[in-house]
Amino acid sequence: MQERTNKLSDVAKCTGLKITMKTKIMRLDKKCHNRILVNNKTIDEVDKFVYLGATLSKPGGAEADIDRRFSLAREAFVKLDPVWRSTAISSNTMLRVFNSNVFNVLMFYYSTQKPGE
């Protein structure tokens, strides 16, 4: 893996790109425990990360992703509390707000989070 990382770093330098220390790795193979270095700095290893809005984790499965989506939808729902308490907004409008701001977050949340979150 270190050889491939070195090649990637070299090609990146030739094209004007660089690998930052925001780069993380997640190993699924427990056979190899060697550190991976870029510019003599160790790349951090993580147990899970978000890619294109989906949470990927070492154990696999969808539990981490589902938990994250529920949490984000719950947060969106709570932020809209003034809307839910309003008597000036019709039930039909509230349902449309719910579908566009809570349900869509639950079902189709794409990564707008800061890297590493």
Residue pairs with C-beta under 8 A, 6 or more apart in sequence:
1 32
1 34
1 36
2 34
2 36
2 37
5 19
5 36
5 37
5 38
5 43
8 19
9 18
9 19
9 38
9 39
12 18
12 19
19 38
19 39
21 38
21 41
21 43
21 44
22 115
22 116
23 38
23 43
24 43
24 44
24 45
24 46
24 49
24 116
25 36
25 43
25 44
25 45
25 46
26 45
26 46
26 47
26 48
26 49
26 56
26 58
27 45
27 58
28 58
35 42
35 43
36 42
36 43
37 43
47 57
47 58
48 55
48 56
48 57
48 58
48 64
49 55
49 56
49 116
50 56
50 68
50 111
50 113
50 117
51 111
52 110
52 111
53 108
53 109
53 110
53 111
54 65
55 64
55 65
55 67
55 68
56 64
56 65
57 63
57 64
69 105
69 106
69 107
69 109
70 106
72 105
72 106
72 109
73 102
73 103
73 105
73 106
73 109
76 101
76 102
76 105
77 98
77 102
80 97
80 98
80 101
80 102
83 89
83 94
83 97
84 94
89 97
